[in-house]
Amino acid sequence: MLAETICSAVSAAGLGIAAITAYRKRFLTATRILAYSLVPVGLVMTGVVQWVSDIAFKPSVWIGFGLLAAAWLLFMTTRAVERRSGSTRKERKAARAAGSRAAVAPAASSPSPASAAGATAPQRQGRPEKGQGAAPGDDFSDIEAILKKHGI
């Protein structure tokens, strides 16, 4: 009831302003103001104002809006975490498919070369060979060969 009264007062004020504007020979502006002033009365007559006031004053409606906001927040949080991890749904699906294939037939895969070499020959203790990733300063044989070649 209060909302309908306020809408009627706003429409009446708009009609008055439109009349004054038309009196000043600004008909295009007066027509535009008249159109705006008819909107609140139209909303009251169609029942939109009653519907909005029912929504605004019911706690269950606000709880529903809160639940919708919480659901939206959860969706956006999961999307942000997914993007930050760098994986997509397609990548996770492919990884799961590859994991299930490996779990089904682990013995069917061929052994790796490292495991085959480790099974046949024991590993040597001591210095690594050239090209096996020796740390700098551990193996000076290359440097010595270069120095001998140049007579130093």
N, CA, C and O of each residue as an XYZ file, in Angstrom:
608
protein
N       0.826     -1.178      0.000
C       0.000      0.000      0.000
C       0.871      1.243      0.000
O       0.573      2.205     -0.708
N       1.942      1.239      0.781
C       2.832      2.385      0.832
C       3.565      2.551     -0.497
O       3.752      3.670     -0.975
N       3.976      1.433     -1.090
C       4.691      1.493     -2.360
C       3.805      2.054     -3.466
O       4.276      2.818     -4.309
N       2.518      1.680     -3.470
C       1.606      2.195     -4.493
C       1.407      3.696     -4.329
O       1.319      4.422     -5.319
N       1.335      4.160     -3.095
C       1.166      5.591     -2.839
C       2.393      6.372     -3.314
O       2.266      7.436     -3.921
N       3.577      5.836     -3.031
C       4.808      6.507     -3.459
C       4.884      6.547     -4.978
O       5.255      7.575     -5.545
N       4.545      5.467     -5.638
C       4.581      5.438     -7.103
C       3.590      6.427     -7.694
O       3.890      7.090     -8.687
N       2.418      6.530     -7.097
C       1.411      7.493     -7.578
C       1.906      8.920     -7.404
O       1.697      9.760     -8.280
N       2.560      9.203     -6.281
C       3.077     10.553     -6.045
C       4.192     10.890     -7.035
O       4.258     12.014     -7.531
N       5.060      9.935     -7.323
C       6.131     10.169     -8.290
C       5.550     10.425     -9.677
O       6.040     11.290    -10.403
N       4.521      9.688    -10.045
C       3.880      9.887    -11.347
C       3.196     11.243    -11.427
O       3.273     11.924    -12.450
N       2.530     11.633    -10.355
C       1.858     12.940    -10.345
C       2.883     14.070    -10.463
O       2.650     15.044    -11.178
N       4.016     13.945     -9.766
C       5.055     14.968     -9.863
C       5.623     15.013    -11.279
O       5.870     16.094    -11.813
N       5.827     13.866    -11.878
C       6.324     13.815    -13.251
C       5.360     14.438    -14.233
O       5.783     15.128    -15.160
N       4.058     14.206    -14.046
C       3.059     14.824    -14.929
C       3.081     16.343    -14.784
O       2.950     17.059    -15.776
N       3.246     16.840    -13.558
C       3.333     18.290    -13.334
C       4.552     18.891    -14.012
O       4.460     19.946    -14.641
N       5.686     18.231    -13.888
C       6.908     18.724    -14.528
C       6.767     18.676    -16.042
O       7.240     19.579    -16.733
N       6.129     17.645    -16.567
C       5.916     17.543    -18.011
C       5.009     18.675    -18.493
O       5.237     19.237    -19.565
N       3.982     19.013    -17.709
C       3.079     20.104    -18.096
C       3.826     21.438    -18.131
O       3.641     22.230    -19.056
N       4.659     21.684    -17.138
C       5.426     22.937    -17.107
C       6.399     22.991    -18.290
O       6.571     24.046    -18.902
N       7.033     21.864    -18.612
C       7.972     21.817    -19.738
C       7.245     22.045    -21.055
O       7.772     22.717    -21.941
N       6.045     21.497    -21.197
C       5.265     21.708    -22.418
C       4.823     23.167    -22.531
O       4.763     23.714    -23.632
N       4.515     23.797    -21.402
C       4.112     25.206    -21.391
C       5.257     26.082    -21.899
O       5.015     27.138    -22.484
N       6.486     25.658    -21.683
C       7.662     26.408    -22.132
C       8.035     26.067    -23.569
O       9.111     26.442    -24.034
N       7.178     25.376    -24.261
C       7.328     25.018    -25.680
C       8.500     24.055    -25.936
O       9.128     24.102    -26.993
N       8.780     23.199    -24.975
C       9.796     22.163    -25.148
C       9.073     20.829    -25.182
O       9.123     20.047    -24.233
N       8.406     20.592    -26.292
C       7.486     19.462    -26.401
C       8.196     18.103    -26.409
O       7.691     17.133    -25.845
N       9.352     18.039    -27.040
C      10.074     16.763    -27.077
C      10.503     16.351    -25.664
O      10.344     15.193    -25.275
N      11.039     17.290    -24.911
C      11.440     16.998    -23.537
C      10.226     16.697    -22.671
O      10.285     15.805    -21.825
N       9.128     17.421    -22.863
C       7.902     17.186    -22.095
C       7.354     15.794    -22.355
O       6.878     15.132    -21.432
N       7.415     15.342    -23.603
C       6.932     13.999    -23.937
C       7.794     12.933    -23.266
O       7.286     11.923    -22.779
N       9.088     13.169    -23.247
C       9.994     12.219    -22.593
C       9.722     12.154    -21.087
O       9.700     11.064    -20.517
N       9.518     13.283    -20.446
C       9.213     13.318    -19.005
C       7.884     12.642    -18.735
O       7.746     11.931    -17.740
N       6.888     12.850    -19.612
C       5.587     12.194    -19.466
C       5.740     10.676    -19.521
O       5.120      9.951    -18.742
N       6.575     10.203    -20.454
C       6.801      8.754    -20.570
C       7.414      8.200    -19.294
O       6.988      7.154    -18.804
N       8.411      8.894    -18.752
C       9.035      8.445    -17.501
C       8.054      8.478    -16.335
O       8.114      7.618    -15.457
N       7.169      9.440    -16.315
C       6.238      9.554    -15.185
C       5.132      8.504    -15.233
O       4.508      8.228    -14.208
N       4.876      7.917    -16.391
C       3.852      6.868    -16.490
C       4.376      5.493    -16.073
O       3.586      4.587    -15.806
N       5.691      5.329    -16.014
C       6.284      4.024    -15.670
C       5.894      3.560    -14.267
O       5.491      2.405    -14.129
N       5.989      4.394    -13.198
C       5.622      3.892    -11.865
C       4.163      3.440    -11.759
O       3.871      2.434    -11.113
N       3.255      4.177    -12.386
C       1.839      3.782    -12.343
C       1.638      2.472    -13.094
O       0.869      1.615    -12.659
N       2.325      2.316    -14.217
C       2.234      1.060    -14.979
C       2.757     -0.116    -14.168
O       2.188     -1.206    -14.221
N       3.836      0.093    -13.420
C       4.371     -0.985    -12.585
C       3.406     -1.364    -11.471
O       3.287     -2.540    -11.127
N       2.716     -0.374    -10.903
C       1.737     -0.666     -9.857
C       0.570     -1.448    -10.442
O       0.107     -2.413     -9.834
N       0.089     -1.045    -11.609
C      -1.090     -1.687    -12.206
C      -0.802     -3.115    -12.682
O      -1.707     -3.949    -12.707
N       0.435     -3.401    -13.056
C       0.757     -4.761    -13.504
C       1.088     -5.701    -12.353
O       1.171     -6.912    -12.558
N       1.278     -5.176    -11.159
C       1.556     -6.021    -10.007
C       3.033     -6.200     -9.718
O       3.403     -6.924     -8.795
N       3.876     -5.550    -10.497
C       5.310     -5.687    -10.290
C       5.711     -5.112     -8.935
O       6.560     -5.678     -8.248
N       5.114     -4.006     -8.552
C       5.453     -3.372     -7.278
C       5.088     -4.298     -6.117
O       5.860     -4.424     -5.167
N       3.932     -4.941     -6.181
C       3.527     -5.871     -5.140
C       4.499     -7.052     -5.057
O       4.886     -7.481     -3.970
N       4.880     -7.561     -6.218
C       5.819     -8.683     -6.271
C       7.162     -8.290     -5.667
O       7.739     -9.056     -4.894
N       7.669     -7.098     -6.012
C       8.955     -6.647     -5.488
C       8.878     -6.431     -3.985
O       9.809     -6.777     -3.258
N       7.771     -5.858     -3.513
C       7.648     -5.632     -2.071
C       7.511     -6.958     -1.313
O       7.976     -7.069     -0.179
N       6.879     -7.961     -1.926
C       6.826     -9.290     -1.298
C       8.226     -9.897     -1.192
O       8.567    -10.527     -0.191
N       9.018     -9.700     -2.223
C      10.376    -10.231     -2.205
C      11.225     -9.506     -1.167
O      12.003    -10.129     -0.445
N      11.073     -8.196     -1.099
C      11.951     -7.394     -0.248
C      11.731     -7.640      1.234
O      12.658     -7.459      2.024
N      10.549     -8.044      1.631
C      10.249     -8.149      3.058
C      10.077     -9.574      3.562
O       9.592     -9.769      4.676
N      10.462    -10.582      2.769
C      10.392    -11.976      3.220
C      11.802    -12.474      3.523
O      12.675    -12.420      2.657
N      12.032    -12.957      4.742
C      13.366    -13.473      5.078
C      13.761    -14.703      4.255
O      14.937    -14.887      3.942
N      12.797    -15.532      3.908
C      13.132    -16.734      3.140
C      13.677    -16.371      1.759
O      14.527    -17.077      1.216
N      13.187    -15.273      1.197
C      13.693    -14.837     -0.105
C      15.144    -14.400      0.022
O      15.967    -14.710     -0.840
N      15.460    -13.682      1.090
C      16.835    -13.234      1.281
C      17.762    -14.406      1.590
O      18.930    -14.385      1.203
N      17.267    -15.409      2.271
C      18.073    -16.617      2.501
C      18.354    -17.306      1.171
O      19.459    -17.795      0.935
N      17.343    -17.341      0.304
C      17.525    -17.923     -1.030
C      18.567    -17.161     -1.836
O      19.402    -17.770     -2.505
N      18.526    -15.827     -1.779
C      19.537    -15.026     -2.468
C      20.925    -15.295     -1.880
O      21.916    -15.343     -2.609
N      20.987    -15.468     -0.575
C      22.265    -15.776      0.066
C      22.812    -17.119     -0.386
O      24.013    -17.252     -0.620
N      21.939    -18.118     -0.513
C      22.372    -19.432     -0.991
C      22.844    -19.373     -2.434
O      23.831    -20.012     -2.798
N      22.133    -18.602     -3.259
C      22.569    -18.441     -4.647
C      23.931    -17.754     -4.708
O      24.786    -18.132     -5.510
N      24.129    -16.756     -3.871
C      25.422    -16.071     -3.832
C      26.524    -17.014     -3.363
O      27.633    -16.973     -3.895
N      26.241    -17.858     -2.381
C      27.229    -18.823     -1.892
C      27.583    -19.837     -2.985
O      28.751    -20.190     -3.153
N      26.581    -20.301     -3.721
C      26.836    -21.245     -4.809
C      27.700    -20.601     -5.889
O      28.632    -21.223     -6.398
N      27.391    -19.362     -6.233
C      28.171    -18.647     -7.241
C      29.614    -18.475     -6.764
O      30.555    -18.648     -7.538
N      29.780    -18.135     -5.495
C      31.109    -17.945     -4.932
C      31.916    -19.244     -4.973
O      33.108    -19.226     -5.278
N      31.271    -20.363     -4.667
C      31.955    -21.657     -4.729
C      32.366    -22.003     -6.151
O      33.476    -22.483     -6.380
N      31.470    -21.761     -7.112
C      31.814    -22.019     -8.507
C      33.007    -21.181     -8.939
O      33.929    -21.699     -9.570
N      33.004    -19.913     -8.614
C      34.093    -19.032     -9.029
C      35.407    -19.391     -8.331
O      36.478    -19.278     -8.928
N      35.330    -19.819     -7.083
C      36.537    -20.217     -6.360
C      37.148    -21.459     -6.997
O      38.363    -21.522     -7.188
N      36.329    -22.439     -7.324
C      36.855    -23.656     -7.942
C      37.433    -23.359     -9.313
O      38.436    -23.960     -9.698
N      36.826    -22.449    -10.055
C      37.371    -22.083    -11.365
C      38.729    -21.398    -11.216
O      39.652    -21.654    -11.988
N      38.839    -20.524    -10.213
C      40.098    -19.820     -9.991
C      41.194    -20.798     -9.588
O      42.326    -20.682    -10.057
N      40.877    -21.756     -8.731
C      41.864    -22.752     -8.312
C      42.257    -23.619     -9.501
O      43.431    -23.949     -9.666
N      41.296    -23.985    -10.319
C      41.573    -24.808    -11.487
C      42.494    -24.075    -12.455
O      43.431    -24.668    -12.989
N      42.234    -22.795    -12.683
C      43.081    -22.030    -13.589
C      44.466    -21.819    -13.006
O      45.453    -21.815    -13.742
N      44.553    -21.645    -11.703
C      45.840    -21.405    -11.075
C      46.718    -22.650    -11.099
O      47.941    -22.551    -11.207
N      46.088    -23.830    -10.997
C      46.864    -25.063    -11.021
C      47.372    -25.378    -12.418
O      48.283    -26.192    -12.571
N      46.808    -24.758    -13.426
C      47.280    -24.952    -14.787
C      46.709    -26.178    -15.460
O      47.046    -26.451    -16.612
N      45.869    -26.917    -14.796
C      45.295    -28.095    -15.427
C      43.870    -27.790    -15.868
O      43.164    -26.987    -15.259
N      43.481    -28.444    -16.925
C      42.116    -28.296    -17.420
C      41.389    -29.617    -17.253
O      41.986    -30.635    -16.902
N      40.131    -29.585    -17.501
C      39.339    -30.820    -17.385
C      39.833    -31.874    -18.365
O      39.900    -33.057    -18.030
N      40.180    -31.443    -19.587
C      40.655    -32.386    -20.586
C      41.958    -33.047    -20.138
O      42.140    -34.251    -20.317
N      42.871    -32.250    -19.550
C      44.140    -32.805    -19.092
C      43.926    -33.800    -17.959
O      44.565    -34.852    -17.931
N      43.032    -33.479    -17.020
C      42.773    -34.403    -15.919
C      42.119    -35.679    -16.430
O      42.419    -36.769    -15.942
N      41.226    -35.554    -17.410
C      40.568    -36.735    -17.965
C      41.594    -37.618    -18.678
O      41.549    -38.842    -18.551
N      42.510    -37.012    -19.419
C      43.548    -37.784    -20.104
C      44.469    -38.454    -19.092
O      44.882    -39.595    -19.295
N      44.791    -37.763    -18.011
C      45.657    -38.349    -16.981
C      44.967    -39.521    -16.298
O      45.600    -40.537    -16.010
N      43.668    -39.382    -16.038
C      42.934    -40.490    -15.427
C      42.886    -41.686    -16.366
O      43.038    -42.828    -15.931
N      42.673    -41.424    -17.667
C      42.620    -42.516    -18.634
C      43.972    -43.215    -18.724
O      44.038    -44.443    -18.785
N      45.053    -42.429    -18.731
C      46.386    -43.031    -18.779
C      46.678    -43.793    -17.496
O      47.306    -44.851    -17.542
N      46.240    -43.283    -16.363
C      46.450    -43.960    -15.089
C      45.701    -45.266    -15.008
O      46.210    -46.239    -14.452
N      44.493    -45.305    -15.556
C      43.722    -46.540    -15.504
C      44.317    -47.586    -16.439
O      44.253    -48.779    -16.143
N      44.898    -47.162    -17.568
C      45.545    -48.119    -18.462
C      46.785    -48.709    -17.810
O      47.056    -49.901    -17.956
N      47.545    -47.880    -17.087
C      48.754    -48.373    -16.423
C      48.395    -49.304    -15.271
O      49.130    -50.250    -14.988
N      47.288    -49.047    -14.615
C      46.888    -49.891    -13.491
C      46.388    -51.242    -13.980
O      46.507    -52.238    -13.267
N      45.830    -51.290    -15.184
C      45.291    -52.535    -15.707
C      46.407    -53.481    -16.123
O      46.339    -54.675    -15.832
N      47.450    -52.964    -16.810
C      48.494    -53.845    -17.319
C      49.875    -53.296    -17.003
O      50.555    -52.822    -17.914
N      50.321    -53.338    -15.752
C      51.648    -52.815    -15.454
C      52.761    -53.713    -15.975
O      53.823    -53.202    -16.330
N      52.564    -55.033    -16.038
C      53.609    -55.951    -16.489
C      53.749    -55.937    -17.998
O      54.776    -56.373    -18.518
N      52.756    -55.455    -18.712
C      52.792    -55.467    -20.168
C      53.727    -54.409    -20.722
O      54.161    -54.518    -21.869
N      54.047    -53.393    -19.945
C      54.938    -52.348    -20.456
C      56.373    -52.857    -20.470
O      56.750    -53.701    -19.656
N      57.172    -52.338    -21.401
C      58.556    -52.794    -21.507
C      59.380    -52.155    -20.408
O      59.105    -51.027    -19.999
N      60.388    -52.865    -19.925
C      61.224    -52.297    -18.860
C      62.056    -51.148    -19.402
O      62.412    -51.129    -20.581
N      62.360    -50.200    -18.548
C      63.149    -49.048    -18.974
C      64.608    -49.450    -19.105
O      65.045    -50.401    -18.457
N      65.379    -48.735    -19.941
C      66.801    -49.087    -20.118
C      67.591    -48.958    -18.828
O      68.521    -49.734    -18.609
N      67.264    -48.026    -17.984
C      68.011    -47.861    -16.734
C      67.820    -49.061    -15.817
O      68.762    -49.516    -15.167
N      66.594    -49.565    -15.770
C      66.357    -50.714    -14.899
C      67.006    -51.970    -15.473
O      67.461    -52.829    -14.717
N      67.055    -52.089    -16.806
C      67.692    -53.246    -17.415
C      69.203    -53.222    -17.170
O      69.797    -54.260    -16.881
N      69.824    -52.054    -17.281
C      71.267    -51.951    -17.054
C      71.581    -52.159    -15.581
O      72.602    -52.757    -15.238
N      70.731    -51.681    -14.734
C      70.949    -51.847    -13.299
C      70.793    -53.289    -12.875
O      71.423    -53.721    -11.909
N      69.964    -54.047    -13.581
C      69.744    -55.444    -13.211
C      70.895    -56.323    -13.683
O      71.180    -57.335    -13.042
N      71.576    -55.973    -14.790
C      72.621    -56.826    -15.324
C      74.006    -56.470    -14.802
O      74.827    -57.358    -14.575
N      74.274    -55.182    -14.610
C      75.611    -54.786    -14.164
C      75.483    -53.908    -12.928
O      74.702    -52.957    -12.906
N      76.261    -54.239    -11.895
C      76.190    -53.391    -10.708
C      76.812    -52.027    -10.996
O      77.725    -51.921    -11.815
N      76.341    -51.023    -10.352
C      76.847    -49.680    -10.572
C      78.196    -49.526     -9.899
O      78.440    -50.076     -8.825
N      79.080    -48.760    -10.558
C      80.412    -48.534    -10.016
C      80.357    -47.440     -8.973
O      79.618    -46.463     -9.093
N      81.146    -47.632     -7.972
C      81.302    -46.590     -6.966
C      82.481    -45.731     -7.372
O      83.432    -46.228     -7.974
N      82.433    -44.474     -7.059
C      83.572    -43.612     -7.365
C      83.185    -42.511     -8.325
O      82.074    -41.982     -8.298
N      84.165    -42.178     -9.193
C      83.965    -41.055    -10.101
C      83.046    -41.424    -11.256
O      83.111    -42.542    -11.766
N      82.185    -40.488    -11.675
C      81.352    -40.769    -12.846
C      82.165    -40.628    -14.116
O      83.191    -39.948    -14.140
N      81.698    -41.278    -15.175
C      82.383    -41.203    -16.461
C      82.102    -39.862    -17.113
O      81.264    -39.083    -16.659
N      82.845    -39.615    -18.214
C      82.600    -38.381    -18.955
C      81.170    -38.391    -19.479
O      80.686    -39.441    -19.900
N      80.495    -37.281    -19.466
C      79.142    -37.212    -20.021
C      78.072    -37.730    -19.095
O      76.891    -37.671    -19.437
N      78.445    -38.240    -17.920
C      77.425    -38.701    -16.982
C      77.079    -37.628    -15.975
O      76.563    -37.922    -14.896
N      77.356    -36.403    -16.317
C      76.970    -35.318    -15.434
C      77.930    -35.111    -14.295
O      77.500    -34.868    -13.168
N      79.218    -35.199    -14.552
C      80.200    -34.962    -13.502
C      80.132    -33.504    -13.080
O      79.952    -32.608    -13.904
N      80.275    -33.294    -11.817
C      80.227    -31.928    -11.311
C      81.488    -31.206    -11.747
O      82.536    -31.838    -11.876
N      81.419    -29.885    -11.983
C      82.615    -29.151    -12.393
C      83.683    -29.238    -11.300
O      83.385    -29.101    -10.113
N      84.905    -29.463    -11.710
C      85.995    -29.569    -10.750
C      86.274    -30.992    -10.315
O      87.294    -31.225     -9.665
N      85.435    -31.948    -10.632
C      85.649    -33.333    -10.230
C      86.576    -34.059    -11.200
O      87.433    -34.829    -10.765
N      86.427    -33.836    -12.480
C      87.188    -34.580    -13.474
C      87.982    -33.592    -14.320
O      87.408    -32.847    -15.114
N      89.303    -33.588    -14.151
C      90.170    -32.648    -14.859
C      90.872    -33.288    -16.046
O      91.784    -32.685    -16.612
N      90.473    -34.492    -16.437
C      91.195    -35.187    -17.503
C      91.061    -34.455    -18.832
O      92.023    -34.416    -19.598
N      89.924    -33.886    -19.128
C      89.747    -33.127    -20.368
C      90.645    -31.907    -20.367
O      91.286    -31.598    -21.372
N      90.692    -31.231    -19.267
C      91.502    -30.016    -19.164
C      92.982    -30.366    -19.274
O      93.739    -29.661    -19.940
N      93.394    -31.442    -18.629
C      94.783    -31.875    -18.703
C      95.170    -32.220    -20.127
O      96.276    -31.899    -20.564
N      94.270    -32.872    -20.861
C      94.555    -33.232    -22.251
C      94.725    -31.991    -23.108
O      95.604    -31.947    -23.968
N      93.914    -31.007    -22.890
C      94.011    -29.763    -23.661
C      95.314    -29.043    -23.335
O      95.983    -28.531    -24.233
N      95.673    -29.000    -22.061
C      96.908    -28.333    -21.653
C      98.136    -29.057    -22.221
O      99.077    -28.397    -22.660
N      98.150    -30.375    -22.222
C      99.269    -31.143    -22.766
C      99.377    -30.905    -24.272
O     100.479    -30.803    -24.810
N      98.246    -30.819    -24.942
C      98.216    -30.600    -26.383
C      98.881    -29.281    -26.739
O      99.548    -29.180    -27.769
N      98.706    -28.275    -25.902
C      99.261    -26.961    -26.160
C     100.640    -26.767    -25.505
O     101.231    -25.691    -25.601
N     101.124    -27.774    -24.866
C     102.463    -27.732    -24.301
C     102.544    -26.975    -22.987
O     103.598    -26.436    -22.650
N     101.508    -26.928    -22.281
C     101.507    -26.213    -20.995
C     101.564    -27.202    -19.848
O     101.572    -26.798    -18.685
